[in-house]
Amino acid sequence: MQGIPEAKTPVVREFFSYYCPHCYEQEQNIEQLVSLLPKTVTFTRTPVGAGRPSWILGQQAYYLTQKFNLPKSINMDIFSQIHDKGEPFMNSQDLVYFFTDHGVKKSAVEQALKSTDMKFALSNYDVETQLSGITGVPTLLVNGKYVIQVGYKTPAETAKLIDYLMTLKTK
């Protein structure tokens, strides 16, 4: 595993897909975990596409949440759209409808989906995934080096493990 060169400050990166049922099941635990992390730790997410068309739509959905600075609760809305309502995004027009229903102007969503910035972001997500060496989702990567499989520990236990890993010196 090569790892991801992270910033000097502590970083916990979650690799996930909105289409992954395990990621959906763990979403509330992830939210609880984030609340337990010290304020000095940066938590960030990387949506995984894995070359699957539906998962790539999920990457695009995540990009749009970031582009339009939508509340974190939008993540659960996206998971719910796919898993609870059984209405997965089938194409970019479905994304336009979803984000328009969440208050974003239709023209802004359409423009964002065609943008070079979105293509760059998706490429960056794929590079981060490849460099991480992860083998599945959901997975946490601590400081670009330490992999934690999500779901085997409580959020409190995971936070304690992350705290310990933050103390380790990296070469």
C-alpha positions as CSV (number, residue, x, y, z in Angstrom):
1,M,0.0,0.0,0.0
2,Q,1.4,3.4,-1.0
3,G,-0.9,5.5,1.1
4,I,-2.2,9.0,0.5
5,P,0.0,11.9,1.3
6,E,-2.2,13.8,3.8
7,A,-1.7,17.2,5.3
8,K,0.5,17.7,8.4
9,T,-2.7,17.9,10.5
10,P,-4.4,14.6,11.5
11,V,-6.8,13.3,8.8
12,V,-9.4,10.6,8.9
13,R,-10.7,9.8,5.5
14,E,-13.8,7.6,4.9
15,F,-14.1,5.7,1.6
16,F,-17.7,4.9,0.9
17,S,-20.4,4.6,-1.8
18,Y,-24.0,5.7,-1.5
19,Y,-24.9,2.5,-3.3
20,C,-23.2,0.3,-0.7
21,P,-25.7,-1.2,1.8
22,H,-22.9,-1.5,4.4
23,C,-22.0,2.2,4.0
24,Y,-25.7,3.0,4.5
25,E,-25.9,0.9,7.6
26,Q,-22.8,2.5,9.0
27,E,-23.8,6.2,8.2
28,Q,-25.1,6.9,11.7
29,N,-22.1,5.3,13.3
30,I,-19.8,7.4,11.1
31,E,-21.7,10.6,12.2
32,Q,-21.3,9.6,15.8
33,L,-17.6,8.8,15.3
34,V,-17.0,12.2,13.8
35,S,-18.6,13.9,16.8
36,L,-16.2,12.0,19.0
37,L,-13.0,12.9,17.2
38,P,-10.9,15.7,18.6
39,K,-11.4,19.1,16.9
40,T,-7.7,18.9,15.7
41,V,-8.6,16.0,13.4
42,T,-9.9,16.7,9.9
43,F,-12.6,14.2,8.8
44,T,-13.1,13.9,5.0
45,R,-14.9,11.6,2.7
46,T,-13.9,10.0,-0.6
47,P,-16.7,8.5,-2.7
48,V,-15.6,5.3,-4.5
49,G,-16.7,4.7,-8.1
50,A,-15.0,1.4,-8.7
51,G,-15.8,1.7,-12.4
52,R,-19.5,1.0,-11.7
53,P,-21.9,3.4,-13.5
54,S,-24.2,3.7,-10.5
55,W,-21.4,4.2,-8.1
56,I,-20.0,6.9,-10.4
57,L,-23.4,8.6,-10.2
58,G,-22.9,8.5,-6.4
59,Q,-19.5,10.2,-6.8
60,Q,-21.3,12.9,-8.8
61,A,-23.9,13.3,-6.1
62,Y,-21.2,13.7,-3.5
63,Y,-19.4,16.3,-5.7
64,L,-22.7,18.2,-5.9
65,T,-23.1,18.2,-2.1
66,Q,-19.7,19.7,-1.8
67,K,-20.0,22.1,-4.7
68,F,-23.2,23.6,-3.4
69,N,-22.1,23.4,0.3
70,L,-25.2,21.5,1.3
71,P,-25.8,20.5,4.9
72,K,-24.2,17.1,6.0
73,S,-27.8,15.8,6.4
74,I,-28.0,15.5,2.6
75,N,-25.8,12.4,2.8
76,M,-28.6,10.5,4.6
77,D,-31.1,11.9,2.1
78,I,-29.1,10.4,-0.7
79,F,-28.6,7.1,1.1
80,S,-32.4,7.1,1.8
81,Q,-33.3,7.8,-1.8
82,I,-31.3,4.8,-2.9
83,H,-31.9,2.3,-0.1
84,D,-35.2,3.2,1.7
85,K,-37.2,4.6,-1.3
86,G,-35.6,2.2,-3.8
87,E,-35.1,5.0,-6.2
88,P,-31.5,5.0,-7.2
89,F,-30.1,7.5,-9.6
90,M,-30.1,6.0,-13.0
91,N,-28.7,8.9,-14.9
92,S,-27.5,12.5,-14.5
93,Q,-31.1,13.8,-15.0
94,D,-32.1,12.0,-11.8
95,L,-29.3,13.9,-10.0
96,V,-30.8,17.2,-11.4
97,Y,-34.2,16.3,-10.1
98,F,-32.9,15.3,-6.7
99,F,-30.8,18.4,-6.1
100,T,-33.5,20.7,-7.5
101,D,-35.9,19.2,-5.0
102,H,-33.2,20.1,-2.3
103,G,-33.2,23.8,-3.3
104,V,-30.4,24.0,-5.9
105,K,-31.2,25.8,-9.1
106,K,-31.6,23.4,-12.0
107,S,-29.3,25.4,-14.3
108,A,-26.6,25.3,-11.6
109,V,-26.8,21.6,-11.2
110,E,-26.7,21.0,-15.0
111,Q,-23.7,23.3,-15.3
112,A,-21.9,21.6,-12.5
113,L,-22.5,18.2,-14.0
114,K,-20.8,19.3,-17.2
115,S,-18.0,21.1,-15.6
116,T,-14.3,20.4,-15.8
117,D,-14.2,20.8,-12.0
118,M,-16.5,17.8,-11.6
119,K,-14.4,15.7,-14.0
120,F,-11.3,16.7,-12.0
121,A,-13.0,15.9,-8.7
122,L,-14.1,12.4,-9.9
123,S,-10.6,11.7,-11.1
124,N,-9.2,12.8,-7.8
125,Y,-11.6,10.5,-5.9
126,D,-10.4,7.6,-8.1
127,V,-6.7,8.4,-7.5
128,E,-7.3,8.7,-3.7
129,T,-9.0,5.3,-3.8
130,Q,-6.2,3.7,-5.8
131,L,-3.5,5.2,-3.6
132,S,-5.2,4.1,-0.4
133,G,-5.0,0.4,-1.2
134,I,-8.4,-0.2,0.3
135,T,-10.2,-3.4,-0.7
136,G,-13.8,-2.5,0.1
137,V,-16.1,0.1,1.6
138,P,-16.8,1.4,4.1
139,T,-13.2,1.9,5.2
140,L,-11.4,4.6,7.2
141,L,-7.9,5.7,6.4
142,V,-6.0,7.4,9.2
143,N,-3.3,9.9,8.3
144,G,-3.1,8.3,4.8
145,K,-1.5,5.2,6.2
146,Y,-3.6,3.1,8.7
147,V,-6.7,1.3,7.4
148,I,-9.7,0.6,9.7
149,Q,-12.5,-1.6,8.5
150,V,-15.8,0.1,9.6
151,G,-18.4,-1.9,11.5
152,Y,-16.3,-4.1,13.8
153,K,-16.2,-1.6,16.7
154,T,-18.4,0.9,18.3
155,P,-17.9,4.5,17.3
156,A,-16.3,5.1,20.7
157,E,-13.9,2.2,20.3
158,T,-13.0,3.4,16.8
159,A,-12.4,6.9,18.1
160,K,-10.1,5.5,20.7
161,L,-8.2,3.5,18.1
162,I,-7.9,6.6,15.8
163,D,-6.6,8.6,18.8
164,Y,-3.9,5.9,19.3
165,L,-3.0,5.8,15.6
166,M,-2.6,9.6,15.6
167,T,0.2,9.2,18.2
168,L,2.3,6.9,16.0
169,K,5.2,8.5,14.2
170,T,5.2,8.0,10.4
171,K,8.4,7.6,8.5
